[in-house]
Amino acid sequence: MENKIYIKAGNQPEVCLNEKIQGLSYLGLSDTSSSPQITNNYQQVSGVDGSQFLNETFDKRTMNEQFSLDFMNYEDLLLAKHEIYKLFASRQLIRVRHSTNMAKVYFAYPMTFDIAPFQAGARTATFTIPFDNPSGYWFSIDRSDKARTFVNKNVAYGMGFPNLNIGNYHYKSKSFDVYNPSDLAIDPYYEHHDFKIKISFSGDSIKIANSTNGTSFSYSKSTEKTLTYDGINVYNGDNINDNNNLNANSDFGTIVLEPGHNSFLVTGCNSCDITFSFPFIYLN
């Protein structure tokens, strides 16, 4: 079966590059630079041997996508080149995914590339489009709170699910488990990960605590509306902007999700309705 590559620029519709450009074949992602780029940071202390380890980070990386283009004549080549370059003219972050695993995507910016026959007089051009992936991550195409089944293309191998009953990340009890199938912790503060919690509750206050790692968030005023916790900020409803935040009523707490199971306890309220919404993060 032919490998396919899909791109989505900003809010534009997703397109299959193979089907969009006549004569184009997708040859796959090159192994060069596509692996996680690990950076270890150290502190050098004068007069002391060696260096002290500070932390480990995952740097941006280049995703080299390989192609082959068959054409009839020079004019045909020019038309194909124009169509390809035009697809990347939006100057927006581009979402990329492959037919080999439609459940994972990465977001990147295209870099300079040339399309030319592999030799004089040939009617085939082989070329590589380098995509600059600033986060260094792969993400699940669906967020945690999107309804999913295990028979569609948006759930696939290598996604870290422990079993078929992962739920929809919607909880109405005061004690529950949140499973994070990601390769690393979801940390909205230090790592700026996309992480939101929709919160409705009755009572004078609410505290949501992750007993697994001791992180928590508290809100100390009764409300009849749904709150959106976004990293360390809390907002009234879905309108996330600085003029709509309710931070004066919060403790600016940050919740972190460890990989795997996270045990949560909700206190301070009579009842609650809580939804966790975040993309799963993978290193490969």
C-alpha positions in Angstrom: 0.0 0.0 0.0 1.3 3.5 -0.9 2.6 5.6 2.0 0.8 8.9 2.2 1.5 12.2 4.0 -1.1 14.7 5.1 -0.6 18.4 5.9 -2.8 21.0 7.5 -1.7 24.6 7.5 -3.3 26.7 10.3 -7.1 26.5 10.0 -7.0 25.3 6.4 -8.4 21.9 5.5 -6.1 18.9 5.7 -4.8 17.7 2.3 -3.0 14.5 1.2 0.1 15.7 -0.5 0.3 12.6 -2.7 -3.2 13.1 -4.1 -2.8 16.9 -4.4 0.3 16.8 -6.6 0.2 14.6 -9.7 3.2 12.3 -10.0 4.3 12.8 -6.4 5.2 9.8 -4.2 5.9 9.9 -0.5 9.1 7.9 0.4 8.8 8.3 4.2 10.4 10.1 7.1 14.2 10.0 7.1 16.0 8.8 10.2 18.4 11.7 10.0 17.7 14.1 12.9 14.1 12.7 13.4 15.0 11.1 16.7 14.5 13.0 20.0 17.2 15.7 20.4 18.3 15.4 24.0 20.2 18.2 25.7 21.8 17.8 29.1 22.5 21.0 31.0 25.3 21.3 33.6 26.8 23.8 36.0 30.5 24.3 36.2 31.8 25.2 39.6 35.2 26.9 39.8 37.7 24.8 41.6 35.6 21.7 41.6 36.2 18.7 39.3 33.6 17.9 36.8 30.2 19.5 36.3 26.9 19.3 38.3 23.9 18.0 36.3 21.0 20.5 36.3 18.4 19.1 33.9 17.6 17.3 30.7 15.5 18.9 27.9 14.2 17.8 24.6 15.3 20.3 21.9 13.6 21.2 18.6 14.4 18.8 15.7 14.2 18.6 12.0 11.8 16.2 10.4 13.1 15.3 6.9 10.2 14.1 4.7 11.4 12.4 1.5 9.6 12.5 -1.9 9.9 11.4 -5.5 8.2 13.4 -8.3 7.6 12.0 -11.8 6.9 14.5 -14.6 6.5 14.5 -18.4 8.5 17.6 -19.4 10.0 20.8 -18.0 6.7 22.7 -18.0 5.1 19.8 -16.0 7.9 20.1 -13.5 7.4 23.8 -13.1 3.7 23.4 -12.5 4.3 20.7 -9.9 7.0 22.8 -8.1 4.6 25.8 -8.0 1.8 23.8 -6.5 4.1 22.3 -3.8 5.7 25.6 -2.8 2.2 27.3 -2.7 1.0 24.7 -0.1 3.6 26.1 2.3 3.1 29.8 1.6 0.7 30.4 4.5 3.6 31.2 7.0 1.7 29.2 9.6 2.5 26.2 11.7 1.8 23.1 9.7 0.3 19.9 11.1 1.9 16.7 9.6 0.8 13.1 9.9 1.5 9.8 8.1 -0.7 7.0 6.8 1.4 4.6 8.8 0.0 6.1 12.0 -2.8 8.5 11.5 -3.3 8.9 15.3 -0.1 10.9 15.8 0.9 14.3 14.4 3.7 16.9 14.7 3.6 20.6 14.2 6.4 22.3 12.2 7.5 25.0 9.8 8.9 24.0 6.4 12.5 25.1 5.6 14.3 25.7 2.3 14.3 22.8 -0.2 15.0 22.4 -3.9 13.1 20.2 -6.4 15.3 19.2 -9.4 15.8 16.2 -11.6 18.3 13.7 -10.1 20.3 14.0 -13.3 20.2 16.0 -16.5 17.4 14.9 -18.8 15.7 12.7 -16.2 12.0 12.9 -15.7 12.1 12.1 -12.0 13.1 14.4 -9.1 13.9 13.1 -5.7 13.9 15.7 -2.9 13.6 16.2 0.8 11.4 18.7 2.6 12.9 19.6 6.0 10.3 20.6 8.6 11.5 22.5 11.7 9.6 21.0 14.7 10.0 23.6 17.5 8.5 21.6 20.3 10.4 18.4 19.4 7.2 16.4 20.2 4.7 14.2 18.5 1.1 14.7 19.7 -2.1 12.6 19.6 -4.4 14.0 16.9 -7.3 13.9 19.4 -7.4 15.6 22.8 -8.1 13.4 25.9 -11.7 14.4 26.2 -12.7 13.6 22.7 -14.9 10.4 22.5 -12.9 7.6 20.9 -13.1 4.0 20.0 -10.4 1.4 19.4 -11.5 0.6 15.9 -10.9 4.0 14.2 -7.8 5.5 12.6 -7.3 8.0 15.5 -6.2 5.4 18.0 -3.2 3.3 17.0 -0.2 1.3 18.2 2.4 2.9 20.4 0.1 5.3 22.1 0.6 3.9 25.6 -3.0 2.9 26.5 -3.1 0.3 29.2 -6.5 -1.3 28.2 -9.6 -0.5 26.3 -11.4 1.3 29.1 -9.5 4.6 29.3 -12.7 6.7 29.6 -13.4 10.1 28.3 -11.6 12.1 31.1 -14.9 13.3 32.5 -15.4 12.9 36.2 -18.3 13.6 38.6 -16.9 12.0 41.8 -14.5 13.5 44.3 -12.0 10.7 43.9 -10.9 9.5 40.5 -7.9 8.3 38.4 -6.5 10.2 35.4 -4.4 8.1 33.1 -1.7 9.9 31.1 -0.4 7.7 28.3 2.2 10.2 27.2 5.9 9.5 27.3 6.5 12.3 29.8 4.7 14.4 32.4 2.2 17.0 31.3 3.5 20.2 32.9 1.6 23.4 31.8 3.8 25.7 33.8 7.5 24.8 33.4 7.1 23.1 30.0 4.2 25.2 28.7 2.2 22.1 27.7 -1.4 22.5 26.5 -3.5 21.4 29.5 -7.0 22.5 30.4 -9.6 21.5 33.0 -13.3 22.3 32.8 -14.6 22.8 36.3 -18.2 23.0 37.6 -19.0 22.7 41.3 -21.4 23.6 44.0 -20.2 25.1 47.2 -17.9 27.9 48.4 -14.7 26.6 47.1 -12.9 23.7 45.3 -9.5 22.1 45.6 -8.3 19.6 43.0 -5.2 17.7 44.2 -3.1 15.1 42.4 -2.1 12.8 45.2 0.4 11.1 43.0 2.8 14.0 42.9 1.4 16.6 45.4 0.4 19.2 42.8 -2.9 21.0 43.2 -5.2 23.9 42.3 -7.7 25.8 44.5 -10.5 28.2 43.7 -12.1 30.0 46.6 -15.3 31.5 45.4 -18.7 30.0 44.6 -19.8 30.2 41.0 -22.7 29.0 38.9 -20.7 28.9 35.7 -18.1 26.5 34.3 -14.5 27.5 34.9 -11.6 26.8 32.5 -8.3 26.2 34.2 -5.6 26.8 31.6 -2.1 26.0 33.0 -2.0 28.4 36.0 -4.8 30.8 35.0 -8.5 30.3 35.5 -11.2 31.8 33.3 -14.9 32.4 33.3 -16.3 29.9 30.7 -14.4 29.3 27.4 -13.4 32.9 26.8 -9.6 32.7 27.5 -8.2 36.2 27.6 -6.6 38.5 30.1 -9.7 40.5 30.7 -11.7 37.4 31.6 -9.5 35.7 34.1 -10.5 35.0 37.6 -7.1 34.6 39.1 -7.9 36.7 42.1 -9.9 33.8 43.4 -7.3 31.1 42.8 -4.1 30.1 44.5 -2.2 30.0 41.2 -1.6 26.3 41.7 -0.3 24.1 38.9 -1.4 20.6 38.3 1.1 18.2 36.7 0.1 14.8 35.3 2.7 12.1 35.7 3.0 9.4 33.0 0.6 6.6 33.8 -1.9 6.7 36.6 -2.6 9.9 38.7 -4.9 9.7 41.7 -7.0 12.8 42.3 -9.0 14.0 45.3 -11.4 16.9 45.2 -12.3 18.7 48.4 -14.1 21.9 49.6 -17.2 21.5 47.5 -20.5 19.6 47.7 -20.4 18.2 44.2 -18.3 18.6 41.1 -18.2 18.0 37.3 -14.6 18.0 36.0 -13.2 17.3 32.5 -9.5 17.0 31.6 -8.6 18.2 28.1 -5.0 17.8 26.7 -3.2 16.1 23.8 -1.1 13.1 24.6 2.6 13.8 24.0 5.2 11.4 22.5 8.9 11.5 21.8 8.6 9.3 18.7 
